[in-house]
Amino acid sequence: MPDLFRRFARHAVTFVLLAALAPVAAAITPDQLPPVDQVFVPSAQYVDGAIQVRWTIANGFYLYRHRTAVQADAGFDADALQMPKGDAHHDEFFGDVETYRGELVATLPGTAKAPRTVVTIKYQGCADAGVCYPPQVRRLNVDLSAARDTSAAPTGLSPFARARAAAAGAVDAAPLPDADAFRFEAIPGDGNTLLLRFSPAAGYYLYRDRTSFRLDAGSRAAGLSLGAARWPQARMHHDEHFGDVAVYFDPVDVTLPVTRTAPAPRSLKLTARFQGCQTDGICYPPMERTVAIDLPAGKVGGAPVAAMSIAPLGDTALAAPASVSDPDQASTGDTSVPGSRGAAMAVARPPAPVTRAVEPASALSALVLALLGGLVLNLMPCVLPVLSLKALSLAESGSPSVARRHAVGYTAGVVLSFVLLGALALGLRHAGRALGWGFQLQQPLVVALLALVMFALGLSLSGLWHVGGRWTGAGHGLTTRGGVAGDFFTGVLAVVVATPCTAPFMGAALAWAFLAPTPLAMAVFVALGIGLALPFILIGLMPGIAALLPRPGVWMETLKQGLAFPLYLTAAWLVWVLGRQRGPDAIAWTLAAAVAVAFAAWAWTRSRDHAR
């Protein structure tokens, strides 16, 4: 009978857990949403004395009526906006509202005061899957002198670009082919320099920070490599979403240094990758041009490179950046995403790694900041539960030698986890992806699972369940053989839950790490790990401190149960984070999963009691 009960409980728990977690796992994430300008495509034209604004809405998505607005500038004296009646919809955030699907046509009546006007449209919509886009703002130019035909789109562009071309009432003429809109030339300046010229057509502009250069494999095999491109001062173009970005409206000359291992003349192939937009019109997809250049004889090596200096995050310098992505590719380091109205919309990503020298003082400061940041992490709310668990294990040991073993294992787990996270982040940096610290907590499923883990650990400390029998024997055997296995994985858990709690000193150190060469960047991550583990290093390695640890006794059970409550609070905080990401339904399913976890803990303990 006990075996039958145990098997039933095991299968029941598995079924309930899978059923509870399935909706959370299946939920769509913001990263899986298509670009907003493919889902809601706006256009505007002047028809019969009124401005008609039309949104084409993709299937499975809808726009809010109460989040939609249209406003014209002084060129059009507008009356009240006229909108059709929408579909009744109960929204968990806004209550009873009206929505639009398929298409929305809004009419702005009024009197034309000028030949043209700029209309500002604001809107917000959601996917049926339950994820909403942030509020959107677009500006469209409207010709008030006659009706416009906006159906023509340039050939050779992606469907995304053609959709935006159709939406842009701001375009005075059909966009040019990319080869005519942006011309690129390259000639040798001398044996160690290339002279490049970008020539945007009138009414077009080039992103500085969407431009990079690379050599072909044959040129690299011949011992040629590129230095940092030297750009003239750019014009700052303000975007209401992403601030100021650097662009060029006029022809621009760029100097590109070449480093070589042999002085003899060489032939090379240079590929330039860049992106630009039509003013108040479409933005072209990234373009590439490859040119063959006969490089004359030159000096071995290249011009010396200055030491790196780091500006505060968020600052936009007027001078061109001087970062080098690798010896074979020169890049500005940032990336931008074109907006539907043609403005430059810059999205910061970790800059490309640099190959220049780093000032020793700068490196030392970053390492000290990282060490302090990791130390302060011990005071953060999401680390306190793991800190409590580790303090409990040290208190239970009551022996300096055992405390040292705990400290070594915990430190190894923390430092290795930081190294692995740093390697992942730096690898994604090289791949050109934006990644923020704490990225684990951006995934709803990870948040839900962490909440359940914290809840289960709290139940264990409260005495509802514990691992015993052969599982305890296996864990004890592993600890006996390895000596640090349990402490190692406690350190891993500390790093996992610590990453969203970026301490005050960590921000500058992490920013430096994403700009620095890879070896020094990894040293910053190691310093973060050492800082997080520093309290236990001191306890384990300084006998005087270890001797102050309390001796095990009856009081330990009370302390153990008391330490459960920080875990419950952490689980509650994680559920709150999940609610912010996915709303009340995700909270409900996670709470149901927590009930399943509690049932599993109870069934586990009951089955063991029956087995005795």
Summary of the structure (lengths in Angstrom):
residues: 612
radius of gyration: 30.4
end to end distance: 12.3
largest distance: 90.7
contacts: 2038
relative contact order: 0.11
helix: 43%
strand: 26%
